[in-house]
Amino acid sequence: MKKTGFLLLIICSTFLSQAQIRVAILAGGHQSTVIEENDLPDWATIKDSYSGRIGIHAGFSADIPFSPKSKLFFQPGVIYYQKGRKFSQQFDPPAGDITNIKSTQYINYIDVPLNLVLKFGKKVKFIIGGGPYGSFFFNGKETSQTNTLTSITTSENDDLAVGNKEGQYQVLNYGVNGIAGVEIGRVFITANYSRGLNDFYKPMGYTGSLKHQVIGGTIGIYLGKPVSLEKKIKDKDKDGIPDDKDACPTEAGTAITNGCPDKDSDGIPDKDDKCPDQAGIAKNNGCPVLDKDNDGINDAEDKCPETAGLAKYGGCPVPDTDKDGINDEEDKCPNQAGLGRYEGCPIPDRDGDGVDDEKDKCPEEKGANMNNGCPEIKKEIIEQVNYAAKRIQFQSSKAILLPQSLKVLDEVASILESNPGIIVFIEGHSSADGNLAANMKLSDDRAASVKKYLLSKGISESRLTSKGFGPTQPLNSGRTIAEKTQNRRVELKLSN
């Protein structure tokens, strides 16, 4: 936010030097909605279950005219906004034993609108305007509640992840907004509308576009008297350089010569230039020298007069013996071509398997290039883990592992402990019965339960990744009970 304020200050002081600025405090209420488009096959039946969020906004705004009598104003602001949406879906009759699902997706931002506003009228001024805005993620909370015939399950997350990955919120949003209203004295009342132009969230498990839309009203009041942005400076010679910074305050000059005249425009003040009518260089007291490559070394002394170089090499460039683009002065391996990030040396290969460390996922252990530098996972290990995965079972419609599944996962943990180079991607899958959102969540929770148990057995979190795919990757058509049972599964996929 400090950078934003500094940018606004530069804009105001550069273009509005004759203007007077007023600062207002403002607040209001609004209805925030999310405009979503996605590739979900049953979105048409789900989208009506979403509704908007009633929120508040509050902050500060500046009011800067483009001239003393201008009707056009620049209004930058810094405003806290509550945005997001709610979800509620009833199941009558129940879907399985689920009767109702509710959730909220509340996100709060610091908005920075940059509006141009037109005002007309006298005592009562009508105002209309708009412009772009930037929106910076502040905080937020996600909640969910699932009601069944026998229980209520709730969850809450107030530490939302930010970034560009699935399930993460963008740090920066941007869009356009408009305002219309009236101004009476120091008080103004406006209706406001804003629409995001980029996606603020990347959904998990499907492809979609989510943008904010806000409609609301605002009331504000300007504080104190207007502050003049004009700053008078003394400049006797009218050269644009203040007298207190002008080395020649009575003679018009240039900034590069600290306000002193420079007839030949060589950057050397005439008072110090032995050749004031002929462009030269400082080394030659303002007089020119013959230097075809412009490296500051006279051609008579330059061993490479056509190529810019350094005096220590007789006017030639710093040598590069191994021709890797890194000169010998900076190259720690001057006789062997390398890279700048390794100070001119080649990419290391610590295990000597022919796969350099940047591409080697097992840099301490010899492997094959086709396996990213890691040893190939033994076929019997893959078969043992696949067999174990088929025996993982959960309580019906829950992510709670059955006792017999714990022994199975103990076997998997033992295999992983004996093979520390193996990483596991834990996939949760469900049948197509019931609600898609509930299936997606249940499959994700079941995969997470397996991950949690393996973590409890000492397996490093860096080796474990879990994700639920719901019914999106069935093994069969899912028509019979047996086929549906096959589709309800956990898969453990191994890699280096």
CORURRA-V793333 format. One record per residue. N is the residue number from 1. RES is the residue in three letters. OMEGA is omega as a letter, one per 40 degrees, with the letter a starting at -180 (999 if undefined). Layout:
N;RES;OMEGA, N;RES;OMEGA
This chain:
1;MET;i, 2;LYS;i, 3;LYS;i, 4;THR;i, 5;GLY;i, 6;PHE;i, 7;LEU;i, 8;LEU;i, 9;LEU;i, 10;ILE;a, 11;ILE;a, 12;CYS;a, 13;SER;a, 14;THR;a, 15;PHE;a, 16;LEU;a, 17;SER;a, 18;GLN;a, 19;ALA;i, 20;GLN;a, 21;ILE;i, 22;ARG;i, 23;VAL;a, 24;ALA;i, 25;ILE;a, 26;LEU;i, 27;ALA;i, 28;GLY;i, 29;GLY;a, 30;HIS;i, 31;GLN;a, 32;SER;i, 33;THR;i, 34;VAL;i, 35;ILE;a, 36;GLU;i, 37;GLU;a, 38;ASN;a, 39;ASP;i, 40;LEU;a, 41;PRO;a, 42;ASP;a, 43;TRP;a, 44;ALA;a, 45;THR;a, 46;ILE;a, 47;LYS;i, 48;ASP;i, 49;SER;i, 50;TYR;i, 51;SER;a, 52;GLY;i, 53;ARG;i, 54;ILE;a, 55;GLY;i, 56;ILE;i, 57;HIS;a, 58;ALA;i, 59;GLY;a, 60;PHE;i, 61;SER;i, 62;ALA;a, 63;ASP;a, 64;ILE;i, 65;PRO;i, 66;PHE;i, 67;SER;a, 68;PRO;a, 69;LYS;a, 70;SER;i, 71;LYS;i, 72;LEU;a, 73;PHE;i, 74;PHE;a, 75;GLN;i, 76;PRO;a, 77;GLY;i, 78;VAL;a, 79;ILE;i, 80;TYR;a, 81;TYR;i, 82;GLN;a, 83;LYS;i, 84;GLY;a, 85;ARG;i, 86;LYS;i, 87;PHE;i, 88;SER;a, 89;GLN;i, 90;GLN;i, 91;PHE;a, 92;ASP;e, 93;PRO;a, 94;PRO;i, 95;ALA;a, 96;GLY;i, 97;ASP;a, 98;ILE;i, 99;THR;a, 100;ASN;i, 101;ILE;i, 102;LYS;i, 103;SER;i, 104;THR;i, 105;GLN;a, 106;TYR;i, 107;ILE;a, 108;ASN;a, 109;TYR;i, 110;ILE;a, 111;ASP;i, 112;VAL;i, 113;PRO;i, 114;LEU;a, 115;ASN;i, 116;LEU;a, 117;VAL;i, 118;LEU;i, 119;LYS;i, 120;PHE;a, 121;GLY;a, 122;LYS;a, 123;LYS;i, 124;VAL;a, 125;LYS;i, 126;PHE;a, 127;ILE;i, 128;ILE;a, 129;GLY;i, 130;GLY;a, 131;GLY;i, 132;PRO;i, 133;TYR;i, 134;GLY;a, 135;SER;a, 136;PHE;i, 137;PHE;a, 138;PHE;i, 139;ASN;i, 140;GLY;a, 141;LYS;i, 142;GLU;i, 143;THR;i, 144;SER;i, 145;GLN;i, 146;THR;i, 147;ASN;i, 148;THR;i, 149;LEU;a, 150;THR;a, 151;SER;i, 152;ILE;i, 153;THR;a, 154;THR;i, 155;SER;a, 156;GLU;i, 157;ASN;i, 158;ASP;i, 159;ASP;a, 160;LEU;i, 161;ALA;i, 162;VAL;a, 163;GLY;a, 164;ASN;a, 165;LYS;i, 166;GLU;i, 167;GLY;a, 168;GLN;a, 169;TYR;i, 170;GLN;i, 171;VAL;a, 172;LEU;i, 173;ASN;i, 174;TYR;a, 175;GLY;i, 176;VAL;i, 177;ASN;i, 178;GLY;i, 179;ILE;i, 180;ALA;a, 181;GLY;a, 182;VAL;i, 183;GLU;i, 184;ILE;a, 185;GLY;a, 186;ARG;a, 187;VAL;i, 188;PHE;i, 189;ILE;a, 190;THR;i, 191;ALA;a, 192;ASN;i, 193;TYR;i, 194;SER;a, 195;ARG;i, 196;GLY;a, 197;LEU;i, 198;ASN;a, 199;ASP;a, 200;PHE;a, 201;TYR;i, 202;LYS;a, 203;PRO;i, 204;MET;i, 205;GLY;i, 206;TYR;a, 207;THR;a, 208;GLY;i, 209;SER;a, 210;LEU;a, 211;LYS;i, 212;HIS;i, 213;GLN;a, 214;VAL;i, 215;ILE;a, 216;GLY;i, 217;GLY;a, 218;THR;i, 219;ILE;a, 220;GLY;i, 221;ILE;i, 222;TYR;a, 223;LEU;i, 224;GLY;a, 225;LYS;i, 226;PRO;a, 227;VAL;a, 228;SER;i, 229;LEU;a, 230;GLU;i, 231;LYS;a, 232;LYS;i, 233;ILE;i, 234;LYS;a, 235;ASP;a, 236;LYS;a, 237;ASP;i, 238;LYS;i, 239;ASP;i, 240;GLY;a, 241;ILE;a, 242;PRO;a, 243;ASP;a, 244;ASP;i, 245;LYS;a, 246;ASP;i, 247;ALA;i, 248;CYS;a, 249;PRO;a, 250;THR;i, 251;GLU;a, 252;ALA;a, 253;GLY;a, 254;THR;a, 255;ALA;a, 256;ILE;i, 257;THR;i, 258;ASN;i, 259;GLY;a, 260;CYS;a, 261;PRO;i, 262;ASP;a, 263;LYS;a, 264;ASP;i, 265;SER;i, 266;ASP;i, 267;GLY;i, 268;ILE;a, 269;PRO;a, 270;ASP;a, 271;LYS;i, 272;ASP;a, 273;ASP;i, 274;LYS;i, 275;CYS;a, 276;PRO;a, 277;ASP;a, 278;GLN;a, 279;ALA;a, 280;GLY;a, 281;ILE;a, 282;ALA;a, 283;LYS;a, 284;ASN;i, 285;ASN;i, 286;GLY;i, 287;CYS;a, 288;PRO;i, 289;VAL;i, 290;LEU;a, 291;ASP;a, 292;LYS;a, 293;ASP;i, 294;ASN;i, 295;ASP;i, 296;GLY;i, 297;ILE;a, 298;ASN;a, 299;ASP;a, 300;ALA;a, 301;GLU;a, 302;ASP;i, 303;LYS;i, 304;CYS;a, 305;PRO;a, 306;GLU;a, 307;THR;a, 308;ALA;a, 309;GLY;a, 310;LEU;a, 311;ALA;a, 312;LYS;i, 313;TYR;i, 314;GLY;a, 315;GLY;i, 316;CYS;i, 317;PRO;i, 318;VAL;a, 319;PRO;i, 320;ASP;a, 321;THR;a, 322;ASP;i, 323;LYS;i, 324;ASP;i, 325;GLY;i, 326;ILE;a, 327;ASN;a, 328;ASP;i, 329;GLU;a, 330;GLU;a, 331;ASP;i, 332;LYS;i, 333;CYS;a, 334;PRO;a, 335;ASN;a, 336;GLN;a, 337;ALA;a, 338;GLY;a, 339;LEU;a, 340;GLY;a, 341;ARG;i, 342;TYR;i, 343;GLU;i, 344;GLY;i, 345;CYS;i, 346;PRO;i, 347;ILE;a, 348;PRO;i, 349;ASP;a, 350;ARG;a, 351;ASP;i, 352;GLY;a, 353;ASP;i, 354;GLY;i, 355;VAL;a, 356;ASP;a, 357;ASP;a, 358;GLU;i, 359;LYS;a, 360;ASP;i, 361;LYS;i, 362;CYS;a, 363;PRO;a, 364;GLU;a, 365;GLU;a, 366;LYS;i, 367;GLY;a, 368;ALA;i, 369;ASN;a, 370;MET;a, 371;ASN;i, 372;ASN;i, 373;GLY;a, 374;CYS;i, 375;PRO;i, 376;GLU;i, 377;ILE;a, 378;LYS;a, 379;LYS;a, 380;GLU;i, 381;ILE;i, 382;ILE;a, 383;GLU;i, 384;GLN;a, 385;VAL;i, 386;ASN;i, 387;TYR;i, 388;ALA;a, 389;ALA;a, 390;LYS;a, 391;ARG;i, 392;ILE;a, 393;GLN;a, 394;PHE;i, 395;GLN;a, 396;SER;i, 397;SER;i, 398;LYS;i, 399;ALA;a, 400;ILE;a, 401;LEU;i, 402;LEU;a, 403;PRO;a, 404;GLN;i, 405;SER;a, 406;LEU;i, 407;LYS;i, 408;VAL;a, 409;LEU;i, 410;ASP;i, 411;GLU;i, 412;VAL;a, 413;ALA;i, 414;SER;i, 415;ILE;a, 416;LEU;i, 417;GLU;i, 418;SER;a, 419;ASN;a, 420;PRO;a, 421;GLY;a, 422;ILE;i, 423;ILE;a, 424;VAL;i, 425;PHE;a, 426;ILE;a, 427;GLU;i, 428;GLY;a, 429;HIS;i, 430;SER;i, 431;SER;a, 432;ALA;i, 433;ASP;i, 434;GLY;a, 435;ASN;a, 436;LEU;a, 437;ALA;i, 438;ALA;i, 439;ASN;i, 440;MET;a, 441;LYS;a, 442;LEU;a, 443;SER;i, 444;ASP;i, 445;ASP;a, 446;ARG;i, 447;ALA;i, 448;ALA;i, 449;SER;i, 450;VAL;i, 451;LYS;a, 452;LYS;a, 453;TYR;i, 454;LEU;i, 455;LEU;a, 456;SER;i, 457;LYS;i, 458;GLY;i, 459;ILE;a, 460;SER;i, 461;GLU;i, 462;SER;a, 463;ARG;a, 464;LEU;i, 465;THR;a, 466;SER;i, 467;LYS;i, 468;GLY;a, 469;PHE;i, 470;GLY;a, 471;PRO;a, 472;THR;a, 473;GLN;a, 474;PRO;i, 475;LEU;a, 476;ASN;a, 477;SER;i, 478;GLY;a, 479;ARG;a, 480;THR;i, 481;ILE;a, 482;ALA;a, 483;GLU;i, 484;LYS;i, 485;THR;i, 486;GLN;a, 487;ASN;i, 488;ARG;a, 489;ARG;i, 490;VAL;i, 491;GLU;i, 492;LEU;a, 493;LYS;a, 494;LEU;i, 495;SER;i, 496;ASN;999
